[in-house]
Amino acid sequence: MRIRIASIAADSPACASGLRAGDEIDTVSGVRPRDVLDYARLSADPDAEAVLGDGRTVPVAALSGATLDDAVFDGVKTCDNHCSFCFIYQLPKQMRPSLYLKDDDYRLSAMYGNFTTLTRFTEADLERVLDERIEPLHVSIHATDPHVRAGMLRNPKGGMSLRWLRAVLDAGLEVHGQVVCCPGVNDADVLDATIAALLAGYPELASVGVVPLGVSRFNSEDGLRAPTPDDASATLEAIHAWQAVALERLGRRLVFASDEWYLVAGVGFPAAHEYEGFPQHENGIGMARALEADLTPAPGRAVGAPAWGYRAERTPDAASVSARRGATRVAIMSGELGARVVALLVADRSDVDVVAVPNRFFGGNVGVTGLLTGTDLAHAISALDPGVEAVVPDVVFHEGRTLDEWSAEDLASRTGRAVRVVTTDAAGLRTAVGSG
């Protein structure tokens, strides 16, 4: 359970102390930290000391500038549910091992916004969460009916594990909920019952996001199907009705629909203020309006939307990989869903194309940009005219590579086209199209 140092910043106290990448930390203040939460708490004492794996003792201050190689040192709590709708079960074989990790760890929920079902939560976990005020937590609810929830999770503990949600809310901690809406399973009347139960029994929830089921061509579950436009329209109608109820009872909307519902239904997005600060932006809720607002902020008004995508960096540097100075046009590569949003935002730019890249790798209804593979991107980039520069959002890179192991350099060299990587936010879009 030692902590490994991944890198050392130049000219930092850690560098001056002689620490090197690969060194290990055994204890801090005489305690072996379980995770970075422990590490941060134990390191807060400026007089504390750390014992390294080779026996050296250094002041905690000497660790400043050292980057750790993991957030959890005692092992991630993996998921013991077997949800039919879990996208990890819809991945093909022989992808990189890290993509198959199913976590159900409240620490990753608080640190990175991962959703936990709480089926592996314990009394000891609750004690720590309350004592250390570990928040915000993100909880996968799906349904409040115990039988429906246990059936969806394929775990009998799913019927009772929301008791932990009640205990955490009673302590005044911030919690965000999620419902993955599966047609014929927890939509329609079940969704109404779930939202009604949340309003009545869990009104302290900071937000509840309702997101659609994603179905890839590798799905092996007979009962799963992608939402239709009619499904999306009905779901939106229900959510909007419950928002009105919540506004009357709580003074806030509480429940929000992901952008994908509006795109599938073919209707416009709510106004930016109706997202109430974009509490589940990274869950795909309000991304379109947040991007629009960041591009055209009102005078004197700050837009509080966080960066797109996962909290971790996608690539070391979002920059030109093989930029062509003489390019007269740029083509923004996007998933089929995102392309519809971006196209509206750059509609007045005659020198900018938005290319909706079909996700042939996953198929099904998978249309988000973050799940595009290098193979599909390369196919679309190769079809561009030679003088067009391809702009690729960094959200397609996970640990510096696409899901099928392409780097940005691979895209440029193997297509023979100019490729530029930009951040997946308003600043990146401005960079992609230039001024204006």
C-alpha beads as a LAMMPS data file, in Angstrom:
LAMMPS data file: protein, C-alpha beads

436 atoms
435 bonds

1 atom types
1 bond types

-500.0 500.0 xlo xhi
-500.0 500.0 ylo yhi
-500.0 500.0 zlo zhi

Masses

1 110.0

Atoms # bond

1 1 1 0.000 0.000 0.000
2 1 1 2.962 2.317 -0.585
3 1 1 2.418 5.466 -2.615
4 1 1 4.441 5.770 -5.788
5 1 1 5.639 9.148 -7.048
6 1 1 4.900 9.459 -10.761
7 1 1 6.757 12.692 -11.519
8 1 1 8.629 15.578 -9.923
9 1 1 8.166 19.186 -11.017
10 1 1 11.361 21.025 -11.869
11 1 1 12.522 23.650 -9.360
12 1 1 10.091 22.315 -6.751
13 1 1 10.843 21.478 -3.086
14 1 1 10.525 17.805 -4.013
15 1 1 13.168 18.206 -6.706
16 1 1 15.465 20.089 -4.339
17 1 1 15.027 17.318 -1.760
18 1 1 16.434 14.759 -4.151
19 1 1 13.158 12.925 -4.723
20 1 1 12.762 11.157 -8.053
21 1 1 9.967 9.600 -10.059
22 1 1 9.529 6.036 -8.867
23 1 1 10.283 6.804 -5.217
24 1 1 7.674 5.483 -2.794
25 1 1 6.096 7.005 0.297
26 1 1 5.459 4.550 3.107
27 1 1 3.837 6.667 5.823
28 1 1 2.816 10.261 6.506
29 1 1 2.717 11.311 10.170
30 1 1 3.156 7.655 11.076
31 1 1 0.068 6.584 9.111
32 1 1 -0.216 4.745 5.813
33 1 1 -2.695 6.800 3.756
34 1 1 -5.472 4.835 2.077
35 1 1 -5.967 7.399 -0.658
36 1 1 -5.217 10.991 -1.612
37 1 1 -7.926 12.169 0.778
38 1 1 -5.945 10.705 3.676
39 1 1 -2.712 11.960 2.125
40 1 1 -3.997 15.533 1.894
41 1 1 -5.354 15.494 5.437
42 1 1 -2.168 14.048 6.934
43 1 1 0.013 16.406 4.897
44 1 1 -1.837 19.490 6.093
45 1 1 0.388 19.682 9.173
46 1 1 3.501 21.613 8.060
47 1 1 5.545 19.912 10.772
48 1 1 4.597 16.406 9.678
49 1 1 7.164 13.991 8.324
50 1 1 6.961 11.315 5.678
51 1 1 8.884 8.053 5.635
52 1 1 9.925 6.877 2.179
53 1 1 10.069 3.305 0.995
54 1 1 13.862 3.241 1.275
55 1 1 13.737 4.342 4.914
56 1 1 14.524 8.032 4.434
57 1 1 12.528 10.546 6.455
58 1 1 11.650 13.901 4.894
59 1 1 9.475 16.819 5.967
60 1 1 6.053 16.777 4.325
61 1 1 6.866 20.181 2.864
62 1 1 9.609 18.491 0.849
63 1 1 6.951 16.517 -1.052
64 1 1 5.573 19.661 -2.672
65 1 1 5.886 19.267 -6.436
66 1 1 5.613 15.476 -6.362
67 1 1 2.761 14.014 -8.417
68 1 1 1.378 10.694 -7.210
69 1 1 0.583 7.925 -9.672
70 1 1 -2.844 7.045 -8.277
71 1 1 -5.688 8.460 -6.196
72 1 1 -6.467 5.262 -4.282
73 1 1 -3.664 3.321 -2.613
74 1 1 -5.529 0.465 -0.908
75 1 1 -7.373 -0.772 -3.975
76 1 1 -10.428 0.558 -5.790
77 1 1 -13.760 -0.803 -4.627
78 1 1 -15.010 -2.556 -7.716
79 1 1 -18.660 -2.902 -8.639
80 1 1 -20.485 -6.102 -7.717
81 1 1 -23.610 -5.218 -9.705
82 1 1 -24.376 -6.782 -13.072
83 1 1 -26.481 -4.078 -14.704
84 1 1 -27.729 -5.094 -18.131
85 1 1 -27.300 -1.493 -19.297
86 1 1 -23.685 -1.111 -18.130
87 1 1 -21.667 0.180 -21.075
88 1 1 -18.575 -1.713 -19.948
89 1 1 -20.405 -4.934 -20.830
90 1 1 -20.884 -3.462 -24.305
91 1 1 -17.171 -3.065 -25.006
92 1 1 -15.480 -5.481 -27.390
93 1 1 -12.695 -7.725 -26.165
94 1 1 -8.976 -6.913 -26.200
95 1 1 -9.179 -3.185 -25.468
96 1 1 -6.843 -1.719 -22.862
97 1 1 -7.460 -3.229 -19.397
98 1 1 -8.233 0.073 -17.664
99 1 1 -11.399 0.470 -19.773
100 1 1 -12.944 -2.615 -18.199
101 1 1 -12.598 -1.450 -14.593
102 1 1 -16.011 -1.095 -12.957
103 1 1 -15.662 0.968 -9.818
104 1 1 -18.266 1.519 -7.129
105 1 1 -16.016 3.556 -4.863
106 1 1 -17.411 6.532 -2.948
107 1 1 -13.953 8.147 -2.951
108 1 1 -13.823 8.283 -6.745
109 1 1 -17.379 9.552 -6.645
110 1 1 -16.318 12.514 -4.526
111 1 1 -13.021 13.181 -6.294
112 1 1 -13.940 12.636 -9.949
113 1 1 -17.724 12.633 -10.191
114 1 1 -17.993 8.879 -10.801
115 1 1 -21.426 7.539 -9.936
116 1 1 -21.732 4.924 -7.205
117 1 1 -24.721 2.695 -6.491
118 1 1 -23.785 2.445 -2.766
119 1 1 -24.256 -1.337 -2.847
120 1 1 -20.726 -1.761 -1.476
121 1 1 -21.034 1.086 1.009
122 1 1 -20.555 0.092 4.666
123 1 1 -21.005 1.498 8.161
124 1 1 -17.267 2.227 8.231
125 1 1 -17.563 4.110 4.944
126 1 1 -20.459 6.143 6.282
127 1 1 -18.525 6.984 9.441
128 1 1 -15.587 8.235 7.414
129 1 1 -17.726 10.207 4.969
130 1 1 -19.509 11.964 7.813
131 1 1 -16.402 12.534 9.950
132 1 1 -14.312 13.927 7.099
133 1 1 -17.212 15.583 5.251
134 1 1 -16.340 13.849 1.991
135 1 1 -18.464 15.465 -0.710
136 1 1 -19.967 15.882 -3.235
137 1 1 -21.061 12.306 -3.770
138 1 1 -22.680 11.152 -7.011
139 1 1 -25.205 8.336 -6.680
140 1 1 -26.761 6.152 -9.370
141 1 1 -30.405 5.902 -8.343
142 1 1 -32.136 4.561 -11.501
143 1 1 -35.326 3.743 -9.565
144 1 1 -36.561 4.138 -6.020
145 1 1 -38.804 1.062 -6.103
146 1 1 -36.651 -1.581 -4.346
147 1 1 -37.697 -4.385 -6.693
148 1 1 -37.112 -2.369 -9.855
149 1 1 -33.746 -1.086 -8.617
150 1 1 -32.538 -4.508 -7.477
151 1 1 -33.614 -5.948 -10.814
152 1 1 -31.805 -3.271 -12.792
153 1 1 -28.609 -3.736 -10.786
154 1 1 -29.052 -7.506 -10.744
155 1 1 -28.054 -7.326 -7.122
156 1 1 -30.429 -7.865 -4.188
157 1 1 -28.499 -5.247 -2.200
158 1 1 -29.748 -2.668 -4.689
159 1 1 -33.165 -2.765 -3.100
160 1 1 -31.889 -1.473 0.234
161 1 1 -28.719 0.497 -0.498
162 1 1 -30.483 3.848 -0.879
163 1 1 -30.678 3.901 2.918
164 1 1 -27.086 5.138 2.762
165 1 1 -28.216 8.019 0.562
166 1 1 -30.699 9.027 3.221
167 1 1 -28.020 8.888 5.924
168 1 1 -25.594 11.038 3.920
169 1 1 -28.272 13.618 3.144
170 1 1 -29.282 13.721 6.816
171 1 1 -25.720 14.837 7.566
172 1 1 -26.089 17.793 5.214
173 1 1 -23.608 16.592 2.599
174 1 1 -23.950 17.468 -1.082
175 1 1 -25.183 14.608 -3.261
176 1 1 -26.088 14.485 -6.952
177 1 1 -28.228 11.681 -8.341
178 1 1 -28.492 9.975 -11.707
179 1 1 -31.153 7.939 -13.484
180 1 1 -30.102 5.952 -16.559
181 1 1 -33.444 5.681 -18.307
182 1 1 -34.017 2.356 -20.088
183 1 1 -37.104 2.126 -22.332
184 1 1 -39.616 -0.349 -20.975
185 1 1 -37.751 -0.749 -17.682
186 1 1 -37.608 2.458 -15.638
187 1 1 -39.152 5.067 -17.932
188 1 1 -42.789 6.198 -18.174
189 1 1 -44.722 5.376 -14.959
190 1 1 -41.614 4.081 -13.185
191 1 1 -39.764 7.330 -13.902
192 1 1 -42.734 9.336 -12.598
193 1 1 -42.780 7.243 -9.431
194 1 1 -39.026 7.637 -8.985
195 1 1 -39.047 11.421 -9.301
196 1 1 -42.093 11.670 -7.019
197 1 1 -40.319 9.542 -4.404
198 1 1 -37.164 11.657 -4.655
199 1 1 -39.159 14.845 -4.159
200 1 1 -40.917 13.374 -1.148
201 1 1 -38.112 11.399 0.467
202 1 1 -34.845 12.930 -0.759
203 1 1 -35.558 16.628 -1.404
204 1 1 -32.079 17.590 -0.176
205 1 1 -30.488 16.145 -3.320
206 1 1 -28.520 18.861 -5.088
207 1 1 -29.607 17.626 -8.522
208 1 1 -30.881 14.578 -10.357
209 1 1 -29.801 13.950 -13.940
210 1 1 -31.825 11.739 -16.264
211 1 1 -29.696 10.309 -19.065
212 1 1 -30.642 7.904 -21.876
213 1 1 -29.471 4.354 -22.281
214 1 1 -26.552 3.888 -24.649
215 1 1 -26.636 0.746 -26.767
216 1 1 -23.626 -0.351 -28.810
217 1 1 -23.498 -3.008 -31.521
218 1 1 -21.709 -5.251 -29.014
219 1 1 -24.752 -5.344 -26.732
220 1 1 -25.880 -8.904 -25.957
221 1 1 -28.954 -8.064 -23.872
222 1 1 -32.180 -8.856 -25.731
223 1 1 -34.285 -6.507 -23.617
224 1 1 -32.265 -3.362 -24.301
225 1 1 -33.110 -0.881 -27.021
226 1 1 -32.134 2.693 -27.748
227 1 1 -34.708 5.417 -26.991
228 1 1 -36.799 6.516 -29.966
229 1 1 -37.852 10.128 -30.672
230 1 1 -41.222 9.298 -29.133
231 1 1 -39.502 7.932 -26.017
232 1 1 -37.415 11.096 -25.786
233 1 1 -40.450 13.369 -26.178
234 1 1 -42.361 11.507 -23.471
235 1 1 -39.383 11.574 -21.107
236 1 1 -38.888 15.309 -21.610
237 1 1 -42.573 15.953 -21.029
238 1 1 -42.382 14.099 -17.723
239 1 1 -39.195 15.839 -16.601
240 1 1 -40.521 19.289 -17.441
241 1 1 -43.734 18.557 -15.544
242 1 1 -41.801 17.432 -12.483
243 1 1 -39.550 20.483 -12.715
244 1 1 -42.637 22.644 -12.322
245 1 1 -43.663 20.671 -9.242
246 1 1 -40.174 20.925 -7.767
247 1 1 -40.048 24.670 -8.404
248 1 1 -43.258 25.093 -6.462
249 1 1 -42.209 22.843 -3.569
250 1 1 -38.455 23.420 -3.342
251 1 1 -37.864 26.647 -5.229
252 1 1 -35.582 24.831 -7.690
253 1 1 -36.003 22.336 -10.509
254 1 1 -34.046 19.434 -8.938
255 1 1 -34.317 17.107 -11.974
256 1 1 -32.712 17.750 -15.364
257 1 1 -32.633 16.002 -18.730
258 1 1 -29.385 15.381 -20.579
259 1 1 -28.792 17.135 -23.885
260 1 1 -29.187 13.868 -25.768
261 1 1 -32.909 13.711 -24.962
262 1 1 -33.472 17.061 -26.712
263 1 1 -31.390 16.048 -29.707
264 1 1 -33.198 12.721 -30.109
265 1 1 -36.595 14.387 -29.675
266 1 1 -35.639 17.120 -32.133
267 1 1 -36.584 19.991 -29.845
268 1 1 -34.694 23.018 -28.592
269 1 1 -32.726 23.148 -25.370
270 1 1 -33.976 25.025 -22.294
271 1 1 -32.545 28.468 -21.607
272 1 1 -29.185 28.506 -19.813
273 1 1 -30.657 29.805 -16.539
274 1 1 -32.985 26.802 -16.371
275 1 1 -29.991 24.550 -15.740
276 1 1 -29.444 26.379 -12.429
277 1 1 -25.667 26.585 -12.615
278 1 1 -25.076 23.401 -14.629
279 1 1 -24.607 21.061 -11.634
280 1 1 -24.266 18.002 -13.898
281 1 1 -22.471 19.551 -16.841
282 1 1 -19.950 16.714 -17.078
283 1 1 -22.826 14.224 -17.193
284 1 1 -23.938 15.721 -20.496
285 1 1 -26.599 17.976 -18.991
286 1 1 -26.558 21.541 -20.274
287 1 1 -23.343 21.229 -22.297
288 1 1 -24.852 22.868 -25.362
289 1 1 -26.213 25.897 -23.520
290 1 1 -23.055 26.238 -21.431
291 1 1 -20.893 26.257 -24.545
292 1 1 -23.154 28.799 -26.189
293 1 1 -23.097 30.981 -23.079
294 1 1 -19.316 30.803 -22.822
295 1 1 -18.991 31.882 -26.443
296 1 1 -21.350 34.849 -26.065
297 1 1 -21.335 35.903 -22.387
298 1 1 -23.526 38.776 -21.363
299 1 1 -21.605 41.941 -20.347
300 1 1 -20.511 41.783 -16.742
301 1 1 -21.832 38.238 -16.245
302 1 1 -19.558 35.315 -15.457
303 1 1 -20.590 31.921 -16.786
304 1 1 -19.964 29.257 -14.174
305 1 1 -19.795 26.226 -16.447
306 1 1 -16.922 23.817 -15.789
307 1 1 -14.652 22.424 -18.478
308 1 1 -16.015 19.743 -20.737
309 1 1 -15.224 16.087 -20.428
310 1 1 -13.586 14.223 -17.584
311 1 1 -11.693 16.201 -15.001
312 1 1 -8.396 14.617 -15.971
313 1 1 -6.332 15.970 -18.842
314 1 1 -6.924 14.247 -22.149
315 1 1 -3.563 14.972 -23.733
316 1 1 -0.407 16.564 -22.312
317 1 1 -0.837 19.557 -24.618
318 1 1 -3.718 20.485 -26.863
319 1 1 -1.802 21.858 -29.815
320 1 1 -1.021 21.502 -33.459
321 1 1 0.215 18.035 -34.318
322 1 1 0.639 18.694 -38.007
323 1 1 -0.832 22.123 -38.684
324 1 1 -0.866 23.422 -42.226
325 1 1 -0.199 27.137 -42.390
326 1 1 -1.680 27.443 -45.855
327 1 1 -4.991 25.814 -44.895
328 1 1 -7.923 27.895 -46.088
329 1 1 -10.593 25.903 -44.261
330 1 1 -10.913 24.028 -41.015
331 1 1 -13.090 21.009 -40.368
332 1 1 -14.222 20.396 -36.809
333 1 1 -14.544 16.666 -36.200
334 1 1 -17.388 15.738 -33.852
335 1 1 -19.683 12.913 -32.900
336 1 1 -23.052 12.909 -34.609
337 1 1 -24.819 14.424 -31.610
338 1 1 -22.261 17.123 -30.851
339 1 1 -21.991 18.107 -34.499
340 1 1 -25.596 19.296 -34.475
341 1 1 -24.797 21.694 -31.644
342 1 1 -21.468 22.961 -32.965
343 1 1 -22.884 23.490 -36.458
344 1 1 -25.406 25.978 -35.084
345 1 1 -22.692 27.909 -33.252
346 1 1 -20.483 28.323 -36.333
347 1 1 -23.271 28.669 -38.889
348 1 1 -22.096 32.154 -39.917
349 1 1 -18.544 30.987 -40.682
350 1 1 -18.238 30.085 -44.353
351 1 1 -14.653 28.908 -43.837
352 1 1 -15.559 26.320 -41.180
353 1 1 -17.016 22.867 -41.744
354 1 1 -18.440 20.651 -39.026
355 1 1 -18.007 16.962 -39.800
356 1 1 -20.371 14.540 -38.059
357 1 1 -18.269 11.395 -37.678
358 1 1 -20.376 8.206 -37.565
359 1 1 -19.349 5.859 -34.786
360 1 1 -18.947 2.686 -36.799
361 1 1 -16.828 1.131 -34.062
362 1 1 -19.592 1.075 -31.427
363 1 1 -22.601 1.482 -33.696
364 1 1 -26.031 1.527 -32.084
365 1 1 -27.097 4.925 -30.814
366 1 1 -23.593 5.945 -29.693
367 1 1 -23.150 9.477 -31.008
368 1 1 -21.100 11.351 -28.404
369 1 1 -17.718 12.755 -29.395
370 1 1 -15.855 11.251 -26.445
371 1 1 -16.465 7.707 -27.725
372 1 1 -15.086 8.274 -31.223
373 1 1 -12.227 5.975 -32.141
374 1 1 -9.100 6.697 -34.124
375 1 1 -10.265 4.387 -36.884
376 1 1 -13.510 6.297 -37.407
377 1 1 -11.773 9.665 -37.112
378 1 1 -9.103 8.636 -39.614
379 1 1 -11.752 7.542 -42.088
380 1 1 -13.455 10.941 -41.874
381 1 1 -10.215 12.943 -41.904
382 1 1 -8.903 11.085 -44.954
383 1 1 -12.018 12.140 -46.857
384 1 1 -11.251 15.852 -46.342
385 1 1 -9.796 17.919 -49.148
386 1 1 -5.976 18.199 -48.898
387 1 1 -6.083 21.890 -47.996
388 1 1 -8.443 21.437 -45.053
389 1 1 -7.102 21.278 -41.517
390 1 1 -8.845 18.754 -39.248
391 1 1 -9.622 19.991 -35.749
392 1 1 -10.044 17.190 -33.198
393 1 1 -11.486 17.831 -29.699
394 1 1 -9.243 16.457 -26.959
395 1 1 -12.198 14.634 -25.403
396 1 1 -11.552 11.737 -27.811
397 1 1 -8.227 11.003 -26.110
398 1 1 -8.190 8.872 -22.971
399 1 1 -4.770 8.618 -21.357
400 1 1 -3.395 10.261 -24.496
401 1 1 -4.935 7.734 -26.893
402 1 1 -8.265 7.072 -28.515
403 1 1 -10.184 4.044 -27.327
404 1 1 -8.589 1.963 -30.079
405 1 1 -5.077 3.183 -29.268
406 1 1 -4.483 5.999 -31.781
407 1 1 -2.481 9.037 -30.711
408 1 1 -2.968 12.478 -32.243
409 1 1 0.301 11.992 -34.090
410 1 1 -1.038 8.742 -35.525
411 1 1 -4.066 10.567 -36.921
412 1 1 -1.840 13.069 -38.706
413 1 1 0.778 10.657 -40.029
414 1 1 -1.595 7.904 -41.112
415 1 1 -4.056 10.214 -42.873
416 1 1 -1.503 12.580 -44.354
417 1 1 -3.657 15.495 -43.289
418 1 1 -3.092 18.510 -41.062
419 1 1 -4.491 17.738 -37.609
420 1 1 -4.927 20.106 -34.686
421 1 1 -6.094 19.105 -31.198
422 1 1 -8.052 21.655 -29.165
423 1 1 -9.662 21.623 -25.770
424 1 1 -13.320 20.619 -25.764
425 1 1 -14.727 23.905 -24.541
426 1 1 -15.461 27.445 -25.716
427 1 1 -11.767 28.384 -25.717
428 1 1 -10.998 25.381 -27.902
429 1 1 -13.768 26.262 -30.330
430 1 1 -12.464 29.828 -30.572
431 1 1 -8.987 28.443 -31.239
432 1 1 -10.376 26.140 -33.903
433 1 1 -12.173 28.805 -35.921
434 1 1 -10.023 31.843 -35.131
435 1 1 -11.470 35.166 -34.093
436 1 1 -15.144 35.961 -34.444

Bonds

1 1 1 2
2 1 2 3
3 1 3 4
4 1 4 5
5 1 5 6
6 1 6 7
7 1 7 8
8 1 8 9
9 1 9 10
10 1 10 11
11 1 11 12
12 1 12 13
13 1 13 14
14 1 14 15
15 1 15 16
16 1 16 17
17 1 17 18
18 1 18 19
19 1 19 20
20 1 20 21
21 1 21 22
22 1 22 23
23 1 23 24
24 1 24 25
25 1 25 26
26 1 26 27
27 1 27 28
28 1 28 29
29 1 29 30
30 1 30 31
31 1 31 32
32 1 32 33
33 1 33 34
34 1 34 35
35 1 35 36
36 1 36 37
37 1 37 38
38 1 38 39
39 1 39 40
40 1 40 41
41 1 41 42
42 1 42 43
43 1 43 44
44 1 44 45
45 1 45 46
46 1 46 47
47 1 47 48
48 1 48 49
49 1 49 50
50 1 50 51
51 1 51 52
52 1 52 53
53 1 53 54
54 1 54 55
55 1 55 56
56 1 56 57
57 1 57 58
58 1 58 59
59 1 59 60
60 1 60 61
61 1 61 62
62 1 62 63
63 1 63 64
64 1 64 65
65 1 65 66
66 1 66 67
67 1 67 68
68 1 68 69
69 1 69 70
70 1 70 71
71 1 71 72
72 1 72 73
73 1 73 74
74 1 74 75
75 1 75 76
76 1 76 77
77 1 77 78
78 1 78 79
79 1 79 80
80 1 80 81
81 1 81 82
82 1 82 83
83 1 83 84
84 1 84 85
85 1 85 86
86 1 86 87
87 1 87 88
88 1 88 89
89 1 89 90
90 1 90 91
91 1 91 92
92 1 92 93
93 1 93 94
94 1 94 95
95 1 95 96
96 1 96 97
97 1 97 98
98 1 98 99
99 1 99 100
100 1 100 101
101 1 101 102
102 1 102 103
103 1 103 104
104 1 104 105
105 1 105 106
106 1 106 107
107 1 107 108
108 1 108 109
109 1 109 110
110 1 110 111
111 1 111 112
112 1 112 113
113 1 113 114
114 1 114 115
115 1 115 116
116 1 116 117
117 1 117 118
118 1 118 119
119 1 119 120
120 1 120 121
121 1 121 122
122 1 122 123
123 1 123 124
124 1 124 125
125 1 125 126
126 1 126 127
127 1 127 128
128 1 128 129
129 1 129 130
130 1 130 131
131 1 131 132
132 1 132 133
133 1 133 134
134 1 134 135
135 1 135 136
136 1 136 137
137 1 137 138
138 1 138 139
139 1 139 140
140 1 140 141
141 1 141 142
142 1 142 143
143 1 143 144
144 1 144 145
145 1 145 146
146 1 146 147
147 1 147 148
148 1 148 149
149 1 149 150
150 1 150 151
151 1 151 152
152 1 152 153
153 1 153 154
154 1 154 155
155 1 155 156
156 1 156 157
157 1 157 158
158 1 158 159
159 1 159 160
160 1 160 161
161 1 161 162
162 1 162 163
163 1 163 164
164 1 164 165
165 1 165 166
166 1 166 167
167 1 167 168
168 1 168 169
169 1 169 170
170 1 170 171
171 1 171 172
172 1 172 173
173 1 173 174
174 1 174 175
175 1 175 176
176 1 176 177
177 1 177 178
178 1 178 179
179 1 179 180
180 1 180 181
181 1 181 182
182 1 182 183
183 1 183 184
184 1 184 185
185 1 185 186
186 1 186 187
187 1 187 188
188 1 188 189
189 1 189 190
190 1 190 191
191 1 191 192
192 1 192 193
193 1 193 194
194 1 194 195
195 1 195 196
196 1 196 197
197 1 197 198
198 1 198 199
199 1 199 200
200 1 200 201
201 1 201 202
202 1 202 203
203 1 203 204
204 1 204 205
205 1 205 206
206 1 206 207
207 1 207 208
208 1 208 209
209 1 209 210
210 1 210 211
211 1 211 212
212 1 212 213
213 1 213 214
214 1 214 215
215 1 215 216
216 1 216 217
217 1 217 218
218 1 218 219
219 1 219 220
220 1 220 221
221 1 221 222
222 1 222 223
223 1 223 224
224 1 224 225
225 1 225 226
226 1 226 227
227 1 227 228
228 1 228 229
229 1 229 230
230 1 230 231
231 1 231 232
232 1 232 233
233 1 233 234
234 1 234 235
235 1 235 236
236 1 236 237
237 1 237 238
238 1 238 239
239 1 239 240
240 1 240 241
241 1 241 242
242 1 242 243
243 1 243 244
244 1 244 245
245 1 245 246
246 1 246 247
247 1 247 248
248 1 248 249
249 1 249 250
250 1 250 251
251 1 251 252
252 1 252 253
253 1 253 254
254 1 254 255
255 1 255 256
256 1 256 257
257 1 257 258
258 1 258 259
259 1 259 260
260 1 260 261
261 1 261 262
262 1 262 263
263 1 263 264
264 1 264 265
265 1 265 266
266 1 266 267
267 1 267 268
268 1 268 269
269 1 269 270
270 1 270 271
271 1 271 272
272 1 272 273
273 1 273 274
274 1 274 275
275 1 275 276
276 1 276 277
277 1 277 278
278 1 278 279
279 1 279 280
280 1 280 281
281 1 281 282
282 1 282 283
283 1 283 284
284 1 284 285
285 1 285 286
286 1 286 287
287 1 287 288
288 1 288 289
289 1 289 290
290 1 290 291
291 1 291 292
292 1 292 293
293 1 293 294
294 1 294 295
295 1 295 296
296 1 296 297
297 1 297 298
298 1 298 299
299 1 299 300
300 1 300 301
301 1 301 302
302 1 302 303
303 1 303 304
304 1 304 305
305 1 305 306
306 1 306 307
307 1 307 308
308 1 308 309
309 1 309 310
310 1 310 311
311 1 311 312
312 1 312 313
313 1 313 314
314 1 314 315
315 1 315 316
316 1 316 317
317 1 317 318
318 1 318 319
319 1 319 320
320 1 320 321
321 1 321 322
322 1 322 323
323 1 323 324
324 1 324 325
325 1 325 326
326 1 326 327
327 1 327 328
328 1 328 329
329 1 329 330
330 1 330 331
331 1 331 332
332 1 332 333
333 1 333 334
334 1 334 335
335 1 335 336
336 1 336 337
337 1 337 338
338 1 338 339
339 1 339 340
340 1 340 341
341 1 341 342
342 1 342 343
343 1 343 344
344 1 344 345
345 1 345 346
346 1 346 347
347 1 347 348
348 1 348 349
349 1 349 350
350 1 350 351
351 1 351 352
352 1 352 353
353 1 353 354
354 1 354 355
355 1 355 356
356 1 356 357
357 1 357 358
358 1 358 359
359 1 359 360
360 1 360 361
361 1 361 362
362 1 362 363
363 1 363 364
364 1 364 365
365 1 365 366
366 1 366 367
367 1 367 368
368 1 368 369
369 1 369 370
370 1 370 371
371 1 371 372
372 1 372 373
373 1 373 374
374 1 374 375
375 1 375 376
376 1 376 377
377 1 377 378
378 1 378 379
379 1 379 380
380 1 380 381
381 1 381 382
382 1 382 383
383 1 383 384
384 1 384 385
385 1 385 386
386 1 386 387
387 1 387 388
388 1 388 389
389 1 389 390
390 1 390 391
391 1 391 392
392 1 392 393
393 1 393 394
394 1 394 395
395 1 395 396
396 1 396 397
397 1 397 398
398 1 398 399
399 1 399 400
400 1 400 401
401 1 401 402
402 1 402 403
403 1 403 404
404 1 404 405
405 1 405 406
406 1 406 407
407 1 407 408
408 1 408 409
409 1 409 410
410 1 410 411
411 1 411 412
412 1 412 413
413 1 413 414
414 1 414 415
415 1 415 416
416 1 416 417
417 1 417 418
418 1 418 419
419 1 419 420
420 1 420 421
421 1 421 422
422 1 422 423
423 1 423 424
424 1 424 425
425 1 425 426
426 1 426 427
427 1 427 428
428 1 428 429
429 1 429 430
430 1 430 431
431 1 431 432
432 1 432 433
433 1 433 434
434 1 434 435
435 1 435 436
